[in-house]
């Protein structure tokens, strides 16, 4: 892993992962920490874990019982927990991805800070991030950092096909092409 990750973030990940694993609630690491686990840059943001929607209530109750502060926000696609000041988003309905057993089977088992866990595939990570972009949430920074670091591990044609309906994703992929981050223009067809 290329960069040193925040000890507080990793400690919070270990605590949350251990609780979910012990309760047999399947999860996969996502977001910036997943990119980092695949060789991308370190992140100082929150922890994103993908869980099945059917497990959301049990996961929230479990983490509350473990002493974490929890919240059910109005968005309707995630629940939240905090390990001290570190936010853990438990995402069950991300844009463009169905979190089910098939999704979890696509995830790769990696050692993250000496803890064995499922980690979202880079294709799924980028698809989810790109499909979440809107005119009110248009931050190309994180996916650009990820793309530069992990570009050889991504099936860019598959990402383009899966995000073809999004003008923001198409713009991002065109930007990657212009910057020479990806080897040649990808086609959403």
N, C-alpha and C positions, 0 to 999 in steps of 0.2 A: 504494500500500500504506500503510495508516494508521499503523502504528507502526514504530519502528526495531527491526530484528531484530539479534540477537547476531552480531557479526562472526565469532566462532569457529564458530557453527552454520552460517552461510552459507559460510564457507571450507570446512568439512567437506563440505557439500552439493556445492560446486563440484568438489572433489577426487573425490568418489564418483561424481557424475554424469559427469564427464569420462572416468573409467576405464570405467564401464559403457557409455557412448556409443561410445567408441573400440573396445571389444570387441563392439559391436553386440548388447548384451544389453538388450532393451527394459525400461523401468521407468516408473513413474509416482510422482510425489511424493504422499504421503498425510499423515495426521495433522495436527498443529498447524501445520506449515509450509505444508501445502496450504490450510488455512483462511486463513492469513495471505496466501498468494498470491492468494486470491480476495477479499481485503479485510478479513479478520478480524484479531483481535488477534495481537500478537507472541507467540512462545512461547520458553521457555528450556529446553524438554525435549529430547528426542532427535530424530533424523531418521527418518521412516518412509518407506520406498520399497516400492512394490508391484512384485513381479516374478512371472513365471510359475514354477510349481514346477519345470518342466523346466530352468529356468535357475539354480536355487538353487546347485547344486554348482559350476557354472562361475563364477558371480558370487563365491562364497566363495573359490575358488581364485585368481581374478583379483585380488581385494582383498588376499589374503594375499601374492601376488606383488608387489603394489604397496607392500608394507611395512606394511599395516594388521594390527592384532591382530584375529583372527577367532574365532568360537565357534559351535558347533552346540548350542544348548540343548535340553533334553529335551522341550520343548513340542510340537515336531513341526509347527509352522506358520510358523516363521521361522528365519533365521540372523542372526548379529550381527557387526558390525565396528566398530572404533573408529578415528577419526581423532584422534590425541592422546587427549583426554579426552571427545570427543564420540561418543556412541553412535549407530550407524546400524543400524536394524532393517530387514532385507530380508524383507518379509512375502510369503509365497507362498500361504497358505491362511487368509485372514481369515474370521471368522464372517460368513456371509450373502452372501459375494461370491466369485465364481470369477474368479481372475486368469488371463485368457486373452486371445487376440487381440481378441475382442469387447469385453471390458472395456477393453483399451487403446484401442480405437477410440472408446469413449465419453468418454475423458479429453480434456481441453482442453489445447491447446498454449499455454503461457504463458511469458513471460520472467520468471524468478525470479532476482533479484539479477543481472540481465544474462545469464543462461544460459537458453537456450530448452529447455524440457522439457515432457513430459506431466505434467498435474496431475489427480488424481482429481476426479471431479465432486462437487459438494457433496452431492447426494443420496446417492451411494455413500459418501462420507465419513461422513455422519450415520448411514446404515444400518449400516455396519460398526461404528461406535462404540457405537450403541445396542444392537446385538445382542451386543456383547461385555460388556455390563453383567450382573452377577450379584450375588447377595447378598454375595459376598465381594469383589466389585470394583464398587462402586456409587458412582462419582464423577461426579456430574452437572456438576461445575464446567466442564471444558473444553467439552463440547457446549453448555452454556448460554451460555458466552462466545461461541462460534462462532455459535449461533443468533441471538443479539442483533445481531451484527455483519453477518450475511449473510442474514438472514431473507427478504429480497425475491428472492434468487437460488435458493431451494429450492422444489421441488415437494412441499409438505408432505403432500398427499394420497398421493402416491407413496411417500414415506417411511413414512407410517402403514400403508399396505397391505403394504409389504415387511417391516415390523417387527411386524405385528399379533400374532404368536404370543408376543411378549415382554412380560410384565407390566411390566418395567422401562422398556421403550420407551414403552408406553402411558401409564405414569405420567409419564414425561418430557414427552410431548406434551401431556398434561392440564395439567402444570405450566406449560408454555409458553403454553397457552391462558389459564390463570388469571392469569398475569403480563402478558398482553397482548402477548407477543412475537410470536405468530402471529395473523393477523387474525381467525380464527374457528376453532371446533373442527374438527379434521380427523377424517375417518372412515376406519377401516381397511377398510371394505367396498369 
